[in-house]
Amino acid sequence: AAHPLAAQVGLSILKAGGNAFDAGIAVEMALAVVLPAAGNLGGGGFLLIHTPGDGTEFLDYREQAPINLRKSRYVDSVGAAVGKNILEGATAAGIPGTLAGMEALHQKHGRLPWHKLLEPAVELADKGWALTRREAQLLNKHSGDLLRINGGHTYLSRQTAFSPGDTLRNPELAVTLSRLAQGGAREFYQGEIARRLAEFLSSEGSDMTLADLQQYRAIWRAPLCGWYGPYRLCSAAPPSSGGFLLLQMLGLMEASGRSPGAL
């Protein structure tokens, strides 16, 4: 789960009667608080799952580019990169897919009520959590860039260095997560959060609009499957490149005589 507190959240959901999908969603939301580099509201991803009843399924909730993205923001007339627009700040952000993906997963496979899965993350953001050594080191390393790009955020605007065990709170995120616990992904893509997000991104130079958020959908796709000797393997389908490359490499190995029985 990439962070011990997020792992504890997942365990608590299982003990409360949730299934593996509930636990995964709760872990993702907890990571958005305690380790946002690993799980966050502004990102996205791919999900490959296998269940006895439904078989193998693949969910695409990756970020998308705004509909009216202007190429000139990122490259000049000869194709050279323009500044850091593609790397940092509002112009580097895609349409987030995390909330849509987690809600799509919950609607199809979840057991506990949606709000129950977000409550641990709300509590962590509101009451605070202790920094791990790694997180303290990362915040110290990148605090200058974070402050330059994000301004004086509550837990970044401090004069002293971060140390392991320091307690951080993120009350603004707690409010946002509380709204999402009650309103679901609709609040993020069509509600007040969506409106404020679109206005902020526009003021920071992004081409993303409220219409971009409103049209976003997570998509259940057919997984990409193939054979390696007697084994049927399923992986991520496009737009992910990982599954295609994995099956291609295994196919080349088998063609050269390196079948599973020969390894």
N, C-alpha and C positions, 0 to 999 in steps of 0.2 A: 504493500500500500504506500510505499515511499516515505512514510512518516509514521512514527509510533502512535500518535494521537489519532490519525486517520484509521489505522488498523484497529484501535480500540473502538472507534465508532462503528466500523463494520461488524465487529464481534457483538457489540451491544444490539445491533439490528437483528442479527441472527438469533440472539437469545430472546429477543422480543417477538419472535415468530416470523421474522422476515425470511425470504429466500436469498439465494446468492445474488440475484439481480437487484433486490432491494439493498443488500449490503454494498454492492458495487456502486450504486447511485449515491448512497450515503457517504461512502468513502470519497467519491469524486467531489461532492459538495464540501466535505470537511477539508480536503486538500486545497480547495479554493480559498480557504482561510489560512491554514497553517503552512502550506507549501504551494503557493500559486504558480510556481514554475512547473509543477507537475499536474495540477488540476485547477482550472479556473473558469470563470463565467465568460471570458472573452475568447476562448479557444474553441477547439473542436477535435474530432478524431474519427477513427474507424473502430468498429466492434465486431469481432467474430465470435460467435457462440455456438454451442452444440447442446441440444437437449434431447432426451429420449423420445419425447412426443413429436417435436417439430423438426428434428434433424439439425443440420448446420444452417445458420443464418448469418447474414452480413449486414451491418447497419453503417451507412455513410452519413456522418454528421460533421464533415470537415467544413472549414471556413470557405466562404465564397467571396469573389471580388464584387464590388459594387457594380450595378448595371451600367452606369454611365461613367465608369472609370476613365480618367484621362491619362493616356500613355505619356503625354508630355510632362507629367509630374515626376516621372521616374527615369526616363531616358531622353536625350536630346535627339536632334535630327540625324545624327550618325550612330545612334544606339549606345552612347556612353551614359553611364549612370549619372543621375542628377542628385548630388548631395547624398543625404542619408534618408531620403523620403521612403525608401523601400525597406529600411531597417528599423526605424524607430519613430515614435510619435503616432498621431492619429492617421497619417497617410499610410502607415505600414499595417494597419489593422484591417482584417477581413471581416465579413459578416459572421458573427460568432455562431457556432453550432452546438455548443455544449448543452445548453438548456433544452433545445429541441431534441437532441439525441437522447438525453436522459429521460425526458418525458415519453418519447416514443418507446423506449425500452420498458418503462414502467407500465405504460398502457397495455403492452402486449404480454409482459411476463411478470410484472410486479404483483406483490401480495398485500403489503401494508399500505395504508393511505399515504399519498404523496407528501403531505405536510409532515408526517412522522419521520420521513427520510431526511428532511432539511433541518429539523429541530436541533440535532447535535451541532451542526455547522453554525446555526444562529447563536447557540449558547457559547461556542468557542469564540466567535467574533465579538460577542457582547462582553463576556467575562474575562477573556484573554487567555493566552496560552504561552507556555515557556519555550523560548528559542532553543533549538538544538545547536550544537557547536557549528555544524555545517551551515545552518541558516544564518547564524551570527556572522560567520566569515563572509558569506555571500552578500549580506546586507552592507557590511562594512566596505566590501570591494566595489559594490555598485551603487552605493548611496548617492554619490555625486551625480551620476547619470539619472537615477530615479528622481531626485529632487529637481534636476534641470528639466526633465521631460514632464513630470507630474505636478510640480509645484510643491507647496508645503503641506503634504499629506500628513494626517494626524500622527502616525507612528514613524514617519520618516524625518519629520522636522524636529530633530533633537541635536544637542551639541556634543554629546558624549558618544563614544563608540559602543556598538552592540556587543554584549557578552552572552555566552551560553547561560541559560536559566533566566535571562531577562523576560519579563512578562510584557507581551504586546497585546493591545486591544485594537479592534477595528470596528467602532460603533456604526460608521456609515455602511460598511458591508453587512453588518448585522441587520440594519433596517432593510437593505435591499433583499437579503435572503428571506427575511420575514415576509416581505411582499410576494416574493416568488413562492414561498411555502403556501400562501393562500391563493394566489392568482395563477400559479403554474407558469408554463412557458408563454402563455398568451400575454401575461403582464410584461415579459421581457421583450417580446416581438411586436406587440400591438398596443400595450398599455402606457402608463405614465413613464415607466422606466425606458421604454422604447423611444418615446418622444424626447425625453431629456437626453438620452444617449445620442440620438441623431442630431439634436441641436448642439451638443457639446462637440461632437466630431466635426460637424460642419464649421463651427467656429475655430477649430484647430486645423482646418485645411483639408479635411477628408472629403472624398466624393460620395461617401455613404449617406444615404437618406433614410427617412422613415419608411419609404416604399421598399427599400432593400431589406430592411428588417421584417416588414410585414409579409414579404413573399418567400422568406426562407422556410425550407422544409427539410427535415431529416428523411433519408430515403432507405428503405429496405431493398437491398439488391441481392441478386443471386451470387453466392460465393463462387470463387474461381477454384475448380477442382481438377485434379489430374492423378496420374498413377506413377508410382515409383516401385517397380517390381510388383509384388502382390498388394501393396499398400495404396489405398486411395487417400490422397491428401487434399484438404480444402484450406484455402487461405483467402486473403483479401482481394477483391476484384477491383478493377479500375473504378474511380480515379486513383486508387492506391497503386503504386508500382511494385510493392514488396512481394505480393503473392505471385504476380506474373514472373518476376525475376527468380523467385524461389523455385517454381515449377520448371522454369526454363533451365536453371542450373542442374536440377535433379535429372531432367531429361537428357542433358548433355552427358552427365556422369553415367547414366544407364547406357547411353549409346556407345560410350567408350569402354563399356564392360564393367563399370563400377556399380553394379546392381546391389541391392541390400544384402543379398546372400554373399557377395564378394567382399563386403566391408568387414 
